[in-house]
Amino acid sequence: MKYLDEFRDRDAVASLAAAIRAAATKPWRLMEVCGGQTHSIVRHGLDTLLPENVELIHGPGCPVCVTPTEAIDRAIALALRPGTALCTFGDMLRVPGSRGSLAQAKAEGGDVRMVYSPLDAVKLAQQEPELEVVFLAVGFETTAPAHALAVLQAHNLGLRNFSLLVSHVLVPPAIEAIAASADSRVDGFLAAGHVCAVMGEEQYRALVERLRVPIVITGFEPVDILLGVLLCIRQLERGEARLENPYARVVRSDGNRQAQAMVSEVFEEVPRRWRGIGELPRSGLALRPAFHDYDAERRFDLSGVRADDDPRCVAGEVLRGVKKPHQCGAFGTACTPERPLGAPMVSAEGACAAYYRYRRSEAQPATASAT
């Protein structure tokens, strides 16, 4: 299949792995930011092809995983509110809050509806004008344009029964926070190609200048990821810190200007809490004052809903790259996809879910000795 098979070609993968082994003369630790990349790495065993002195660290690039507990609790409160329908993507249904999940709320009689697009929620609001329709808007820069479009569509239609419960987060502030943290182990970053396809290169070039670490924009197939590792290692070996974009078949230097303009019109940057990490400045999006009528948090006065993460869950350390999933004492025992303590175990892009699916047998001895 064109544009897929060639990026999974065994000979190309073997050649890149050999080039990495030849290039890496010192210990280096690279963080892949995106959960989709993490799943590809674990699924294809790419980390096992690397020399012992090159370690891949899994980062916070799973939007479901970093959605804070209180956002789930607020969504549950709305789902249980009479006359209100909470619309969401399927990957949010089983994410745990402090009072269960949206799937459990639905089982208890809450109006939770799975949709495939925020525009489906707009259509529902059109069809049922007596129903308050709330869409749970989570994600990185990749999903923000669709959510902005939904607000603009609702505004143009004059809908008064549609709103967003916004929990958007932005990737660059998280990279900066991880690089600056006292327990950071990261020498270079593999940036998420789909985020950069929207936002372009400018923000990441600025990050490189501030942090003085190499960043390579990387795709999601084995050849993409190993090429990103190789380019990052070569920079580190030469003492360089540059932005490189070998994913140019998807990512343009200026990104998607139309999408950026739409997001800028509807949203503004705000501080945002990240599950397991805490609040990061200018790391989230919120509706601008002109669109406050579509802000579910304001409309339904949800500011008082607060919640803490389960203390048994080390999602914050996993998302910061401090620990691997199997180094959590609850991994595979108290925490499973069927009974998750944290979002990384249930999300389709979560690192814990990837290890549980592809590395559980390998992780069991480490789990047994964890404290």
LUMGU-49939 format. One line per field, with one value per residue (C-alpha): residue in three letters; x negated, y, z negated. Coordinates in steps of 0.001 Angstrom, whole numbers, plus 524288, in hexadecimal, padded with zeros to 5 digits. Each point is the difference from the previous one (the first is absolute). Layout:
BEGIN
rest: c(ALA | ...) .
X: c(X | ...) .
Y: c(Y | ...) .
Z: c(Z | ...) .
% end
This chain:
BEGIN
rest: c(MET | LYS | TYR | LEU | ASP | GLU | PHE | ARG | ASP | ARG | ASP | ALA | VAL | ALA | SER | LEU | ALA | ALA | ALA | ILE | ARG | ALA | ALA | ALA | THR | LYS | PRO | TRP | ARG | LEU | MET | GLU | VAL | CYS | GLY | GLY | GLN | THR | HIS | SER | ILE | VAL | ARG | HIS | GLY | LEU | ASP | THR | LEU | LEU | PRO | GLU | ASN | VAL | GLU | LEU | ILE | HIS | GLY | PRO | GLY | CYS | PRO | VAL | CYS | VAL | THR | PRO | THR | GLU | ALA | ILE | ASP | ARG | ALA | ILE | ALA | LEU | ALA | LEU | ARG | PRO | GLY | THR | ALA | LEU | CYS | THR | PHE | GLY | ASP | MET | LEU | ARG | VAL | PRO | GLY | SER | ARG | GLY | SER | LEU | ALA | GLN | ALA | LYS | ALA | GLU | GLY | GLY | ASP | VAL | ARG | MET | VAL | TYR | SER | PRO | LEU | ASP | ALA | VAL | LYS | LEU | ALA | GLN | GLN | GLU | PRO | GLU | LEU | GLU | VAL | VAL | PHE | LEU | ALA | VAL | GLY | PHE | GLU | THR | THR | ALA | PRO | ALA | HIS | ALA | LEU | ALA | VAL | LEU | GLN | ALA | HIS | ASN | LEU | GLY | LEU | ARG | ASN | PHE | SER | LEU | LEU | VAL | SER | HIS | VAL | LEU | VAL | PRO | PRO | ALA | ILE | GLU | ALA | ILE | ALA | ALA | SER | ALA | ASP | SER | ARG | VAL | ASP | GLY | PHE | LEU | ALA | ALA | GLY | HIS | VAL | CYS | ALA | VAL | MET | GLY | GLU | GLU | GLN | TYR | ARG | ALA | LEU | VAL | GLU | ARG | LEU | ARG | VAL | PRO | ILE | VAL | ILE | THR | GLY | PHE | GLU | PRO | VAL | ASP | ILE | LEU | LEU | GLY | VAL | LEU | LEU | CYS | ILE | ARG | GLN | LEU | GLU | ARG | GLY | GLU | ALA | ARG | LEU | GLU | ASN | PRO | TYR | ALA | ARG | VAL | VAL | ARG | SER | ASP | GLY | ASN | ARG | GLN | ALA | GLN | ALA | MET | VAL | SER | GLU | VAL | PHE | GLU | GLU | VAL | PRO | ARG | ARG | TRP | ARG | GLY | ILE | GLY | GLU | LEU | PRO | ARG | SER | GLY | LEU | ALA | LEU | ARG | PRO | ALA | PHE | HIS | ASP | TYR | ASP | ALA | GLU | ARG | ARG | PHE | ASP | LEU | SER | GLY | VAL | ARG | ALA | ASP | ASP | ASP | PRO | ARG | CYS | VAL | ALA | GLY | GLU | VAL | LEU | ARG | GLY | VAL | LYS | LYS | PRO | HIS | GLN | CYS | GLY | ALA | PHE | GLY | THR | ALA | CYS | THR | PRO | GLU | ARG | PRO | LEU | GLY | ALA | PRO | MET | VAL | SER | ALA | GLU | GLY | ALA | CYS | ALA | ALA | TYR | TYR | ARG | TYR | ARG | ARG | SER | GLU | ALA | GLN | PRO | ALA | THR | ALA | SER | ALA | THR) .
X: c(80000 | 7F9EF | 7FB96 | 80143 | 7F8C5 | 7F397 | 7FFC2 | 800CE | 7F5E3 | 7F77D | 7F392 | 801BA | 802AD | 7F3EB | 7F79A | 8047F | 7FDF3 | 7F216 | 7FD8F | 804C3 | 7F702 | 7F48B | 8034C | 80268 | 7F31F | 8058E | 80C25 | 80BA3 | 80E30 | 80A62 | 80E48 | 80A6E | 80A89 | 80BA2 | 80762 | 8023B | 7F149 | 7FEF8 | 80990 | 7F89B | 7F310 | 80531 | 80835 | 7F4CD | 7F568 | 7F833 | 7F9AD | 7FA7B | 7F89E | 7F894 | 7F2BC | 7FFC7 | 7FB15 | 80C16 | 80C9B | 80D6C | 80802 | 80EAC | 805A5 | 80D0A | 8051D | 80CF3 | 80AF2 | 80912 | 7F55F | 7FD62 | 80E4A | 8012C | 8089F | 80882 | 80334 | 8058F | 80786 | 805B7 | 80406 | 80689 | 80738 | 80554 | 803B9 | 80803 | 8066B | 80E47 | 8024A | 7F191 | 7F8C1 | 7F148 | 7F9D8 | 7F259 | 7F6E2 | 7FFAE | 7F252 | 804D8 | 80AD1 | 7F7C7 | 7F637 | 800D2 | 80413 | 80101 | 80E1E | 7FEF2 | 80055 | 80967 | 80335 | 8042B | 807C8 | 80715 | 802F7 | 805B8 | 80954 | 7F7A7 | 801A8 | 7F2B3 | 7FF2E | 7F462 | 7FDE6 | 7F5F3 | 7FEDA | 8035E | 808B0 | 80856 | 8029A | 80395 | 8098C | 80604 | 801EC | 806F5 | 808D2 | 8037F | 8010D | 80547 | 7F3EA | 7F367 | 7F52C | 7F222 | 7F427 | 7F41C | 7F50E | 7F2E8 | 7F3A0 | 7F3F6 | 7FEAC | 80486 | 80E20 | 8014B | 80387 | 80BB4 | 804BA | 7FE55 | 807CE | 80AFB | 800E2 | 8001D | 80A6A | 80878 | 7FE20 | 803D8 | 80C15 | 803C9 | 80062 | 80216 | 7FFA6 | 7F242 | 7F371 | 7F254 | 7F9F5 | 7F21D | 7F3E6 | 7F69F | 7F160 | 7F44B | 7F3BD | 7F4B7 | 8022E | 7FFAF | 7F325 | 7FA5A | 804AE | 7FA4A | 7F2EA | 7FF28 | 8041E | 7F607 | 80270 | 7FF42 | 7F835 | 80239 | 7F50F | 8086D | 80E14 | 8076C | 80B3B | 80D92 | 801CD | 80EC3 | 7FF43 | 7F5A0 | 80862 | 80980 | 7F6AB | 7F3FB | 7F1E9 | 7FF35 | 8037E | 7F67A | 7F501 | 80203 | 7FFB1 | 7F2F8 | 7FA55 | 804AB | 7FD19 | 7F3D3 | 80433 | 8025A | 80E0B | 80342 | 80DCC | 80379 | 80AB6 | 805EB | 7FAF2 | 7F39E | 7F795 | 804D4 | 7FCEC | 7F2AA | 7FC1F | 803E7 | 7F7AD | 7F45F | 800B4 | 80166 | 7F461 | 7F780 | 80313 | 7FCF1 | 7F33A | 7FBEE | 80463 | 80A9A | 80DD2 | 8086D | 80DC7 | 800B7 | 80BDA | 7FE40 | 80EE1 | 80172 | 80957 | 80A31 | 7FAB0 | 7FDFC | 7F7B7 | 80BB1 | 809BA | 80E67 | 80268 | 80EA9 | 80122 | 7F736 | 80847 | 80C84 | 7FA44 | 7FAD7 | 80D57 | 8071B | 7F5ED | 7F5D0 | 7F484 | 80222 | 7F99A | 804AC | 7FF1A | 7FA56 | 80354 | 7F48F | 7F7D6 | 80746 | 8026F | 7F741 | 80093 | 80560 | 80159 | 80E77 | 80AB5 | 80C9A | 80AF4 | 7FE01 | 80986 | 8076B | 803AB | 8027F | 80E34 | 7FAB6 | 7F7B8 | 8067B | 7F7A3 | 8058C | 80DC1 | 801A8 | 7F6F3 | 7F6CE | 7F485 | 802A0 | 7FDC9 | 7F250 | 7F98D | 7F2B8 | 7F980 | 80029 | 7F3D8 | 7FD3C | 7FE13 | 7F29E | 80537 | 7F909 | 7F2C2 | 8032B | 80482 | 7F3B0 | 7F760 | 7FAF6 | 80577 | 803C5 | 80DB2 | 7FB82 | 7F8A5 | 80D1C | 80396 | 80E2D | 7FCE9 | 8075E | 8056D | 807CB | 7FF9C | 8047F | 80783 | 80C3B | 7FD9F | 7F6F4 | 7FACC | 7FB62 | 80280 | 7F31B | 8050E | 80CCC | 7FCB0 | 7FD4A | 7F369 | 7FC61 | 7F285 | 80566 | 809E1 | 7F514 | 7F7A8 | 80BA9 | 80352 | 7F266 | 7F6AB | 807E7 | 7F8B3 | 7F2EC | 8049C | 8054E | 7F31B | 7FDBF | 80DE4 | 7FE8A | 7F433 | 80595 | 80361) .
Y: c(80000 | 80CD0 | 808E5 | 7F4FA | 7F3A1 | 80763 | 805E6 | 7F25D | 7F9FC | 7F663 | 80309 | 80E99 | 7FDB5 | 7F75C | 809F4 | 80B1A | 7F7E0 | 7FCFF | 80E6A | 80395 | 7F5E2 | 80581 | 80E33 | 7FED8 | 80032 | 80592 | 7FD8D | 807A2 | 800AD | 8047D | 802A6 | 7FD21 | 809D2 | 7F96C | 7F450 | 7FB36 | 7FF30 | 7F8D0 | 7F5A2 | 7FE72 | 7FEA6 | 7F5AD | 7F8DE | 7FEAD | 7FE3A | 80B78 | 802AD | 7F227 | 80318 | 80B37 | 7FECD | 7FF80 | 80E02 | 80584 | 80058 | 80435 | 806CA | 800DF | 80DB4 | 80675 | 8000C | 7F951 | 80A07 | 7F65A | 7FC9E | 80E05 | 803FF | 802D6 | 7F83E | 80BD8 | 80180 | 7F23D | 802F9 | 80C2F | 7F856 | 7F5D7 | 80AAE | 80534 | 7F27E | 7FDD9 | 80D5B | 7FEFB | 804EF | 7FF9B | 7F71A | 7FE87 | 7FCD3 | 7FA88 | 7F78F | 7F1A3 | 8006C | 8088C | 7F6E7 | 7F79B | 80A25 | 80003 | 80BDE | 80036 | 7FB61 | 7F5C7 | 801F1 | 8051C | 7F1F5 | 7FDAF | 80CAC | 7FB3E | 7F319 | 807D0 | 80708 | 80B6E | 804EF | 7FCF8 | 7FF50 | 7FBA2 | 80813 | 7FFD6 | 80EB8 | 80C25 | 803A7 | 7F430 | 806BE | 80C9C | 7F852 | 7F9E6 | 80D81 | 8041B | 7F42D | 800BD | 80E71 | 7FCB0 | 7F7F4 | 80615 | 7F9E4 | 80079 | 7FAF3 | 7FBF5 | 806DB | 7F9D7 | 7FE66 | 806DF | 80981 | 7F56A | 7FFC5 | 80E6F | 80439 | 7F6C5 | 804E2 | 80E1D | 7FCF0 | 7FA39 | 80C7C | 8087A | 7F754 | 800BE | 80EB7 | 80187 | 7F7A8 | 807D7 | 7F3FB | 802B7 | 7F1FC | 7FC2E | 8019A | 7FA7D | 7FAC9 | 803C9 | 7F8EB | 802E9 | 7FF59 | 8047D | 7F80A | 809FB | 8046D | 7F1C6 | 7FDA2 | 80C22 | 7FBEE | 7F25C | 8050B | 809D0 | 7F6C4 | 7FBAA | 7F196 | 80135 | 7F537 | 804C5 | 803B9 | 801F5 | 7FF68 | 7F978 | 8095F | 7FB60 | 80133 | 801AD | 80B7B | 80675 | 7FDB9 | 809BE | 80949 | 7FF63 | 80160 | 80DA2 | 7FC7C | 7F4AA | 80802 | 80996 | 7F4B2 | 7FB4E | 80D90 | 80100 | 7F222 | 7FD55 | 7F20E | 7F9C6 | 7FDE1 | 7F780 | 80002 | 7F1D1 | 7F7A7 | 7F384 | 7F4B7 | 7F860 | 8067B | 80D7E | 7FDB8 | 7F9DA | 80AAE | 809F2 | 7F8DD | 7FFAC | 80E80 | 80377 | 7F76A | 805FB | 80D93 | 7FC19 | 7F998 | 80C9D | 8088F | 80665 | 80440 | 8023B | 7FD8B | 7F5F6 | 7FBDE | 7F319 | 7FEC3 | 80A35 | 7F781 | 803D7 | 80BC1 | 80D03 | 80A66 | 80921 | 7F53E | 801A7 | 80EA9 | 7FECA | 7F6F3 | 808D2 | 80BE9 | 7F907 | 7FB8A | 80DA4 | 805E8 | 7F717 | 7FC99 | 806D4 | 7FA72 | 7FDDB | 7F867 | 7F1F5 | 7F49E | 7F35E | 7F2F3 | 7FB87 | 80BFD | 80BB1 | 80D84 | 80529 | 80E53 | 802F1 | 7F173 | 7FF7F | 80613 | 8064D | 806AE | 80E75 | 80991 | 80198 | 7F18E | 7FEB2 | 7FC8C | 7F304 | 7FD51 | 7F4EC | 80292 | 80DD0 | 7FC7E | 7F559 | 80595 | 7F46F | 8073F | 7F9D3 | 7F237 | 7FC4D | 7F2BB | 7F9FD | 7F4C5 | 7F273 | 7FF83 | 7F1FB | 8048D | 804E5 | 80571 | 80CEF | 7F953 | 7F7DC | 80BF0 | 8078E | 7F4A6 | 7FDAB | 7F222 | 7F589 | 7FA46 | 7F2E9 | 80729 | 80346 | 7F6BF | 7FFB7 | 7FCAD | 7F403 | 7FD2D | 80AF4 | 80744 | 7F94C | 80496 | 7FA5B | 806F4 | 80B7A | 808D1 | 80A06 | 80408 | 7FAB0 | 7F22E | 801C9 | 809B0 | 7FAD2 | 80810 | 7FDDB | 7FAAD | 7F709 | 7FA55 | 7FD8E | 7F8E4 | 7F832 | 7FBBC | 7FD7F | 7FEAA | 7FA76 | 7F317 | 80701 | 809B6 | 7F62F | 7FD96 | 80EAA | 801C2 | 7F5BD | 806FF | 80DAB | 80726) .
Z: c(80000 | 80459 | 7F4E6 | 7F62D | 803FE | 8035C | 7F25A | 7FA0E | 808FB | 7F862 | 8076B | 7FDCE | 7F193 | 7FEA5 | 80733 | 7F732 | 7F3BB | 80475 | 802CB | 7F24E | 7F9D6 | 807AD | 7FCCF | 7F15C | 7F8AC | 7F344 | 7F7C0 | 80560 | 7FBB6 | 80984 | 7FD35 | 80A04 | 7FCA6 | 8066A | 7FAAA | 80DD1 | 801A8 | 7F2FD | 80495 | 80CCD | 7F8C2 | 7F6A9 | 80A1F | 809AE | 7F59A | 8054C | 7F2D6 | 7FFFE | 80C90 | 7F9B3 | 7F960 | 7F126 | 7FF26 | 806EE | 7F823 | 804AA | 7F57C | 8015E | 7FEE5 | 7FD14 | 80DE5 | 7FD95 | 7FEC0 | 7F955 | 7F620 | 7FBE8 | 7FECB | 7F160 | 7F6E4 | 7FD45 | 80E7A | 7FFEE | 7F37E | 80639 | 80C03 | 7F751 | 7F897 | 80CD6 | 804E1 | 7F3B8 | 800EC | 8047F | 80DCB | 8038F | 80974 | 7FEB3 | 80D37 | 8010B | 80802 | 7FC8C | 7FA2D | 7F4D0 | 7FB57 | 7F6E2 | 7FB4D | 7F119 | 7F836 | 7F149 | 800C7 | 80A96 | 80EAB | 80A35 | 80383 | 7F1F7 | 80001 | 80C24 | 7F93F | 7F4B1 | 80920 | 80458 | 80DE2 | 805F9 | 80EC4 | 807F3 | 80C49 | 80AD6 | 801AC | 7F815 | 80B7A | 7FC71 | 7F302 | 80713 | 8086C | 7F3CF | 7FA18 | 80C86 | 7FFE2 | 7F18A | 7FC33 | 7F26A | 7FCD7 | 7FAB9 | 80828 | 7FAB2 | 8075F | 7F7FF | 8075F | 7FCB6 | 807BE | 80507 | 80B36 | 80968 | 7FB3D | 7FCAD | 80E00 | 80079 | 7F2D0 | 8045B | 80C43 | 7F7B7 | 7F7FB | 80C27 | 80618 | 7F3C6 | 7FFB0 | 80E49 | 7FDB8 | 7F40C | 7F752 | 7F190 | 7FB3F | 8042B | 7F834 | 7FE4E | 7F397 | 80390 | 7FB38 | 80B1F | 7FDB2 | 80805 | 80274 | 7FFE1 | 7F1D2 | 7FBAC | 80715 | 7F9A4 | 7F27A | 80175 | 804EC | 7F4CC | 7F50E | 7F5F7 | 802D2 | 80EC2 | 806BE | 80DDE | 8096A | 80C1E | 80498 | 80B0B | 802B3 | 803EC | 80EA4 | 7FFD3 | 7F677 | 8086D | 80C19 | 7FA0E | 7F90E | 808B6 | 7FB9A | 7FA07 | 7F1EC | 7FFEF | 805B2 | 7F4DA | 7F64E | 8055A | 7FE50 | 7F1EE | 7FB80 | 8081D | 802D4 | 80D45 | 8045F | 80BC1 | 805AD | 801B5 | 805D7 | 7FAA2 | 80830 | 7FC8B | 80A6B | 7FC07 | 7F1B1 | 801F1 | 80987 | 7F5A9 | 7F5EE | 8093B | 80331 | 7F1A5 | 7FC28 | 80A95 | 7FAE0 | 7F208 | 803F2 | 806DD | 7F4BD | 80835 | 7FCC5 | 80C01 | 804B9 | 80ADC | 807D1 | 80735 | 7FFF6 | 80A9C | 807C4 | 7F5BE | 7F888 | 806C6 | 7F996 | 7FE51 | 7FC83 | 80307 | 7FFCB | 801BD | 7F448 | 7F7E2 | 8032C | 7FC2A | 7F303 | 7FD47 | 802B5 | 7F675 | 7F587 | 7F7BD | 7F845 | 7F16D | 7F4DD | 7FFF6 | 7F697 | 80572 | 7F9CC | 7F7B5 | 80358 | 7FA6B | 8056A | 80AC7 | 8044A | 80D88 | 80275 | 80336 | 80812 | 7FB52 | 8075A | 8025C | 7F97D | 80CC3 | 7FF1D | 7F165 | 802E9 | 804F4 | 7F3E1 | 7F850 | 7F412 | 7FF06 | 8044D | 7F5C8 | 7F577 | 7FF11 | 7FA06 | 7F2C4 | 804FA | 7FB9F | 7FF46 | 7FD79 | 80719 | 7F9F4 | 7F73B | 80449 | 80E00 | 8046F | 80CD0 | 7FD9D | 7FF4C | 80C00 | 807AA | 7FC2D | 8040E | 7F235 | 7FF6B | 809B3 | 7FE65 | 7FA85 | 7F52F | 7F9D4 | 7F4EF | 8048A | 80E3E | 80483 | 7F26F | 7F9A6 | 80D04 | 80C86 | 80C04 | 7F9E5 | 7F2F7 | 802FB | 7F54E | 809E9 | 80DFF | 805AF | 7FD96 | 8075B | 80ACC | 80DA0 | 7FFC2 | 7F1C3 | 7FCD7 | 7F56C | 80991 | 809D0 | 7F601 | 7FB33 | 80DBF | 80580 | 7F470 | 7F4CB | 7FF1E | 80018 | 7F5C7 | 7F62A | 7F8D1 | 7FE8E | 7FB71 | 7F580 | 7FA24 | 800E9 | 7F384) .
% end
